[in-house]
Amino acid sequence: MAQLICFLSSDLASYITGTMIDVSGGKFATQMPWLAHREP
């Protein structure tokens, strides 16, 4: 979370406007979203 805050505070993020940023560690980055909710 701290790395995201640092990035958004930097000039590198000056082009980002109105977006939702997922900080789940990639848990929901799947083509099959139902798999993200299963127990390991």
CHARMM internal coordinates of N, CA and C (Angstrom, degrees):
IC EDIT
DIST 1 N 1 CA 1.4332
DIST 1 CA 1 C 1.5306
ANGL 1 N 1 CA 1 C 110.05
DIST 1 C 2 N 1.3072
ANGL 1 CA 1 C 2 N 117.11
DIHE 1 N 1 CA 1 C 2 N -40.23
DIST 2 N 2 CA 1.4652
ANGL 1 C 2 N 2 CA 120.77
DIHE 1 CA 1 C 2 N 2 CA -179.07
DIST 2 CA 2 C 1.5241
ANGL 2 N 2 CA 2 C 111.24
DIHE 1 C 2 N 2 CA 2 C -64.18
DIST 2 C 3 N 1.3379
ANGL 2 CA 2 C 3 N 117.31
DIHE 2 N 2 CA 2 C 3 N -37.07
DIST 3 N 3 CA 1.4655
ANGL 2 C 3 N 3 CA 120.09
DIHE 2 CA 2 C 3 N 3 CA 178.88
DIST 3 CA 3 C 1.5253
ANGL 3 N 3 CA 3 C 111.06
DIHE 2 C 3 N 3 CA 3 C -65.17
DIST 3 C 4 N 1.3299
ANGL 3 CA 3 C 4 N 116.59
DIHE 3 N 3 CA 3 C 4 N -38.13
DIST 4 N 4 CA 1.4624
ANGL 3 C 4 N 4 CA 120.25
DIHE 3 CA 3 C 4 N 4 CA 177.43
DIST 4 CA 4 C 1.5228
ANGL 4 N 4 CA 4 C 110.76
DIHE 3 C 4 N 4 CA 4 C -64.42
DIST 4 C 5 N 1.3081
ANGL 4 CA 4 C 5 N 117.16
DIHE 4 N 4 CA 4 C 5 N -43.42
DIST 5 N 5 CA 1.4642
ANGL 4 C 5 N 5 CA 121.17
DIHE 4 CA 4 C 5 N 5 CA 179.29
DIST 5 CA 5 C 1.5240
ANGL 5 N 5 CA 5 C 110.64
DIHE 4 C 5 N 5 CA 5 C -62.77
DIST 5 C 6 N 1.3275
ANGL 5 CA 5 C 6 N 116.68
DIHE 5 N 5 CA 5 C 6 N -42.60
DIST 6 N 6 CA 1.4699
ANGL 5 C 6 N 6 CA 120.16
DIHE 5 CA 5 C 6 N 6 CA 177.80
DIST 6 CA 6 C 1.5223
ANGL 6 N 6 CA 6 C 110.81
DIHE 5 C 6 N 6 CA 6 C -62.87
DIST 6 C 7 N 1.3263
ANGL 6 CA 6 C 7 N 116.97
DIHE 6 N 6 CA 6 C 7 N -43.06
DIST 7 N 7 CA 1.4572
ANGL 6 C 7 N 7 CA 120.05
DIHE 6 CA 6 C 7 N 7 CA 179.14
DIST 7 CA 7 C 1.5231
ANGL 7 N 7 CA 7 C 111.17
DIHE 6 C 7 N 7 CA 7 C -62.63
DIST 7 C 8 N 1.3259
ANGL 7 CA 7 C 8 N 117.13
DIHE 7 N 7 CA 7 C 8 N -47.54
DIST 8 N 8 CA 1.4605
ANGL 7 C 8 N 8 CA 120.49
DIHE 7 CA 7 C 8 N 8 CA -178.39
DIST 8 CA 8 C 1.5229
ANGL 8 N 8 CA 8 C 112.14
DIHE 7 C 8 N 8 CA 8 C -65.84
DIST 8 C 9 N 1.3040
ANGL 8 CA 8 C 9 N 117.06
DIHE 8 N 8 CA 8 C 9 N -24.27
DIST 9 N 9 CA 1.4616
ANGL 8 C 9 N 9 CA 121.78
DIHE 8 CA 8 C 9 N 9 CA 178.08
DIST 9 CA 9 C 1.5225
ANGL 9 N 9 CA 9 C 112.55
DIHE 8 C 9 N 9 CA 9 C -82.89
DIST 9 C 10 N 1.3228
ANGL 9 CA 9 C 10 N 116.65
DIHE 9 N 9 CA 9 C 10 N -11.69
DIST 10 N 10 CA 1.4604
ANGL 9 C 10 N 10 CA 120.24
DIHE 9 CA 9 C 10 N 10 CA -175.65
DIST 10 CA 10 C 1.5280
ANGL 10 N 10 CA 10 C 111.66
DIHE 9 C 10 N 10 CA 10 C -90.87
DIST 10 C 11 N 1.3127
ANGL 10 CA 10 C 11 N 115.34
DIHE 10 N 10 CA 10 C 11 N 169.10
DIST 11 N 11 CA 1.4624
ANGL 10 C 11 N 11 CA 121.28
DIHE 10 CA 10 C 11 N 11 CA 176.47
DIST 11 CA 11 C 1.5272
ANGL 11 N 11 CA 11 C 112.00
DIHE 10 C 11 N 11 CA 11 C -68.25
DIST 11 C 12 N 1.3211
ANGL 11 CA 11 C 12 N 117.39
DIHE 11 N 11 CA 11 C 12 N -20.55
DIST 12 N 12 CA 1.4633
ANGL 11 C 12 N 12 CA 120.80
DIHE 11 CA 11 C 12 N 12 CA 179.69
DIST 12 CA 12 C 1.5295
ANGL 12 N 12 CA 12 C 112.14
DIHE 11 C 12 N 12 CA 12 C -63.42
DIST 12 C 13 N 1.3165
ANGL 12 CA 12 C 13 N 117.30
DIHE 12 N 12 CA 12 C 13 N -24.70
DIST 13 N 13 CA 1.4582
ANGL 12 C 13 N 13 CA 121.59
DIHE 12 CA 12 C 13 N 13 CA -178.13
DIST 13 CA 13 C 1.5259
ANGL 13 N 13 CA 13 C 112.03
DIHE 12 C 13 N 13 CA 13 C -98.87
DIST 13 C 14 N 1.3069
ANGL 13 CA 13 C 14 N 117.96
DIHE 13 N 13 CA 13 C 14 N 16.58
DIST 14 N 14 CA 1.4606
ANGL 13 C 14 N 14 CA 120.39
DIHE 13 CA 13 C 14 N 14 CA -176.19
DIST 14 CA 14 C 1.5276
ANGL 14 N 14 CA 14 C 112.92
DIHE 13 C 14 N 14 CA 14 C -65.53
DIST 14 C 15 N 1.3276
ANGL 14 CA 14 C 15 N 118.15
DIHE 14 N 14 CA 14 C 15 N -20.24
DIST 15 N 15 CA 1.4639
ANGL 14 C 15 N 15 CA 121.34
DIHE 14 CA 14 C 15 N 15 CA -179.39
DIST 15 CA 15 C 1.5269
ANGL 15 N 15 CA 15 C 112.70
DIHE 14 C 15 N 15 CA 15 C -88.26
DIST 15 C 16 N 1.3189
ANGL 15 CA 15 C 16 N 118.89
DIHE 15 N 15 CA 15 C 16 N -8.65
DIST 16 N 16 CA 1.4598
ANGL 15 C 16 N 16 CA 121.97
DIHE 15 CA 15 C 16 N 16 CA -177.06
DIST 16 CA 16 C 1.5225
ANGL 16 N 16 CA 16 C 110.05
DIHE 15 C 16 N 16 CA 16 C -83.53
DIST 16 C 17 N 1.3338
ANGL 16 CA 16 C 17 N 115.68
DIHE 16 N 16 CA 16 C 17 N 125.47
DIST 17 N 17 CA 1.4615
ANGL 16 C 17 N 17 CA 120.69
DIHE 16 CA 16 C 17 N 17 CA 176.32
DIST 17 CA 17 C 1.5247
ANGL 17 N 17 CA 17 C 109.40
DIHE 16 C 17 N 17 CA 17 C -139.14
DIST 17 C 18 N 1.3004
ANGL 17 CA 17 C 18 N 117.27
DIHE 17 N 17 CA 17 C 18 N 134.28
DIST 18 N 18 CA 1.4559
ANGL 17 C 18 N 18 CA 123.18
DIHE 17 CA 17 C 18 N 18 CA 172.76
DIST 18 CA 18 C 1.5108
ANGL 18 N 18 CA 18 C 115.93
DIHE 17 C 18 N 18 CA 18 C 51.41
DIST 18 C 19 N 1.2923
ANGL 18 CA 18 C 19 N 117.89
DIHE 18 N 18 CA 18 C 19 N 61.12
DIST 19 N 19 CA 1.4665
ANGL 18 C 19 N 19 CA 120.49
DIHE 18 CA 18 C 19 N 19 CA 178.70
DIST 19 CA 19 C 1.5256
ANGL 19 N 19 CA 19 C 109.96
DIHE 18 C 19 N 19 CA 19 C -134.62
DIST 19 C 20 N 1.3129
ANGL 19 CA 19 C 20 N 115.38
DIHE 19 N 19 CA 19 C 20 N 156.60
DIST 20 N 20 CA 1.4607
ANGL 19 C 20 N 20 CA 120.85
DIHE 19 CA 19 C 20 N 20 CA 174.08
DIST 20 CA 20 C 1.5183
ANGL 20 N 20 CA 20 C 107.13
DIHE 19 C 20 N 20 CA 20 C -99.98
DIST 20 C 21 N 1.3104
ANGL 20 CA 20 C 21 N 116.65
DIHE 20 N 20 CA 20 C 21 N 131.09
DIST 21 N 21 CA 1.4611
ANGL 20 C 21 N 21 CA 121.08
DIHE 20 CA 20 C 21 N 21 CA -178.50
DIST 21 CA 21 C 1.5234
ANGL 21 N 21 CA 21 C 108.60
DIHE 20 C 21 N 21 CA 21 C -113.90
DIST 21 C 22 N 1.3181
ANGL 21 CA 21 C 22 N 115.56
DIHE 21 N 21 CA 21 C 22 N 121.56
DIST 22 N 22 CA 1.4582
ANGL 21 C 22 N 22 CA 122.10
DIHE 21 CA 21 C 22 N 22 CA -178.92
DIST 22 CA 22 C 1.5287
ANGL 22 N 22 CA 22 C 109.69
DIHE 21 C 22 N 22 CA 22 C -81.48
DIST 22 C 23 N 1.3214
ANGL 22 CA 22 C 23 N 117.20
DIHE 22 N 22 CA 22 C 23 N 125.63
DIST 23 N 23 CA 1.4620
ANGL 22 C 23 N 23 CA 121.30
DIHE 22 CA 22 C 23 N 23 CA 178.60
DIST 23 CA 23 C 1.5350
ANGL 23 N 23 CA 23 C 110.70
DIHE 22 C 23 N 23 CA 23 C -115.74
DIST 23 C 24 N 1.3333
ANGL 23 CA 23 C 24 N 115.06
DIHE 23 N 23 CA 23 C 24 N 38.67
DIST 24 N 24 CA 1.4675
ANGL 23 C 24 N 24 CA 120.37
DIHE 23 CA 23 C 24 N 24 CA -178.11
DIST 24 CA 24 C 1.5249
ANGL 24 N 24 CA 24 C 112.61
DIHE 23 C 24 N 24 CA 24 C -87.38
DIST 24 C 25 N 1.3223
ANGL 24 CA 24 C 25 N 117.84
DIHE 24 N 24 CA 24 C 25 N 3.95
DIST 25 N 25 CA 1.4545
ANGL 24 C 25 N 25 CA 120.00
DIHE 24 CA 24 C 25 N 25 CA -177.71
DIST 25 CA 25 C 1.5192
ANGL 25 N 25 CA 25 C 112.29
DIHE 24 C 25 N 25 CA 25 C 74.95
DIST 25 C 26 N 1.3221
ANGL 25 CA 25 C 26 N 116.43
DIHE 25 N 25 CA 25 C 26 N 19.80
DIST 26 N 26 CA 1.4605
ANGL 25 C 26 N 26 CA 121.09
DIHE 25 CA 25 C 26 N 26 CA 178.69
DIST 26 CA 26 C 1.5128
ANGL 26 N 26 CA 26 C 114.23
DIHE 25 C 26 N 26 CA 26 C 92.51
DIST 26 C 27 N 1.3252
ANGL 26 CA 26 C 27 N 118.16
DIHE 26 N 26 CA 26 C 27 N 3.39
DIST 27 N 27 CA 1.4605
ANGL 26 C 27 N 27 CA 121.06
DIHE 26 CA 26 C 27 N 27 CA -177.10
DIST 27 CA 27 C 1.5300
ANGL 27 N 27 CA 27 C 111.91
DIHE 26 C 27 N 27 CA 27 C -57.76
DIST 27 C 28 N 1.3207
ANGL 27 CA 27 C 28 N 117.37
DIHE 27 N 27 CA 27 C 28 N -35.56
DIST 28 N 28 CA 1.4552
ANGL 27 C 28 N 28 CA 120.30
DIHE 27 CA 27 C 28 N 28 CA -176.61
DIST 28 CA 28 C 1.5281
ANGL 28 N 28 CA 28 C 112.81
DIHE 27 C 28 N 28 CA 28 C -99.95
DIST 28 C 29 N 1.3267
ANGL 28 CA 28 C 29 N 118.21
DIHE 28 N 28 CA 28 C 29 N 7.97
DIST 29 N 29 CA 1.4600
ANGL 28 C 29 N 29 CA 122.35
DIHE 28 CA 28 C 29 N 29 CA 178.37
DIST 29 CA 29 C 1.5237
ANGL 29 N 29 CA 29 C 108.50
DIHE 28 C 29 N 29 CA 29 C -86.38
DIST 29 C 30 N 1.3057
ANGL 29 CA 29 C 30 N 116.20
DIHE 29 N 29 CA 29 C 30 N 78.04
DIST 30 N 30 CA 1.4533
ANGL 29 C 30 N 30 CA 121.85
DIHE 29 CA 29 C 30 N 30 CA -176.80
DIST 30 CA 30 C 1.5211
ANGL 30 N 30 CA 30 C 109.94
DIHE 29 C 30 N 30 CA 30 C -146.61
DIST 30 C 31 N 1.2995
ANGL 30 CA 30 C 31 N 116.71
DIHE 30 N 30 CA 30 C 31 N 152.85
DIST 31 N 31 CA 1.4616
ANGL 30 C 31 N 31 CA 121.36
DIHE 30 CA 30 C 31 N 31 CA 174.74
DIST 31 CA 31 C 1.5283
ANGL 31 N 31 CA 31 C 110.42
DIHE 30 C 31 N 31 CA 31 C -81.88
DIST 31 C 32 N 1.3423
ANGL 31 CA 31 C 32 N 116.24
DIHE 31 N 31 CA 31 C 32 N -9.10
DIST 32 N 32 CA 1.4657
ANGL 31 C 32 N 32 CA 121.76
DIHE 31 CA 31 C 32 N 32 CA 179.20
DIST 32 CA 32 C 1.5306
ANGL 32 N 32 CA 32 C 108.01
DIHE 31 C 32 N 32 CA 32 C -124.71
DIST 32 C 33 N 1.3320
ANGL 32 CA 32 C 33 N 118.27
DIHE 32 N 32 CA 32 C 33 N 82.95
DIST 33 N 33 CA 1.4622
ANGL 32 C 33 N 33 CA 121.18
DIHE 32 CA 32 C 33 N 33 CA -172.58
DIST 33 CA 33 C 1.5299
ANGL 33 N 33 CA 33 C 114.45
DIHE 32 C 33 N 33 CA 33 C -59.48
DIST 33 C 34 N 1.3204
ANGL 33 CA 33 C 34 N 117.70
DIHE 33 N 33 CA 33 C 34 N -25.45
DIST 34 N 34 CA 1.4610
ANGL 33 C 34 N 34 CA 119.04
DIHE 33 CA 33 C 34 N 34 CA 179.16
DIST 34 CA 34 C 1.5260
ANGL 34 N 34 CA 34 C 111.69
DIHE 33 C 34 N 34 CA 34 C -65.02
DIST 34 C 35 N 1.3326
ANGL 34 CA 34 C 35 N 117.78
DIHE 34 N 34 CA 34 C 35 N -23.50
DIST 35 N 35 CA 1.4618
ANGL 34 C 35 N 35 CA 120.63
DIHE 34 CA 34 C 35 N 35 CA 177.97
DIST 35 CA 35 C 1.5291
ANGL 35 N 35 CA 35 C 112.48
DIHE 34 C 35 N 35 CA 35 C -71.47
DIST 35 C 36 N 1.3287
ANGL 35 CA 35 C 36 N 117.26
DIHE 35 N 35 CA 35 C 36 N -23.89
DIST 36 N 36 CA 1.4596
ANGL 35 C 36 N 36 CA 120.79
DIHE 35 CA 35 C 36 N 36 CA -178.94
DIST 36 CA 36 C 1.5213
ANGL 36 N 36 CA 36 C 112.16
DIHE 35 C 36 N 36 CA 36 C -70.21
DIST 36 C 37 N 1.3231
ANGL 36 CA 36 C 37 N 116.78
DIHE 36 N 36 CA 36 C 37 N -18.41
DIST 37 N 37 CA 1.4630
ANGL 36 C 37 N 37 CA 120.19
DIHE 36 CA 36 C 37 N 37 CA -176.18
DIST 37 CA 37 C 1.5289
ANGL 37 N 37 CA 37 C 113.16
DIHE 36 C 37 N 37 CA 37 C -101.69
DIST 37 C 38 N 1.3296
ANGL 37 CA 37 C 38 N 116.34
DIHE 37 N 37 CA 37 C 38 N 0.18
DIST 38 N 38 CA 1.4684
ANGL 37 C 38 N 38 CA 119.38
DIHE 37 CA 37 C 38 N 38 CA 178.74
DIST 38 CA 38 C 1.5152
ANGL 38 N 38 CA 38 C 110.77
DIHE 37 C 38 N 38 CA 38 C -78.55
DIST 38 C 39 N 1.2967
ANGL 38 CA 38 C 39 N 115.67
DIHE 38 N 38 CA 38 C 39 N 151.51
DIST 39 N 39 CA 1.4697
ANGL 38 C 39 N 39 CA 121.13
DIHE 38 CA 38 C 39 N 39 CA 174.13
DIST 39 CA 39 C 1.5181
ANGL 39 N 39 CA 39 C 108.93
DIHE 38 C 39 N 39 CA 39 C -73.79
DIST 39 C 40 N 1.3253
ANGL 39 CA 39 C 40 N 118.26
DIHE 39 N 39 CA 39 C 40 N 141.04
DIST 40 N 40 CA 1.4847
ANGL 39 C 40 N 40 CA 120.08
DIHE 39 CA 39 C 40 N 40 CA 179.64
DIST 40 CA 40 C 1.5001
ANGL 40 N 40 CA 40 C 112.68
DIHE 39 C 40 N 40 CA 40 C -67.36
END
COOR INIT
IC SEED 1 N 1 CA 1 C
IC BUILD
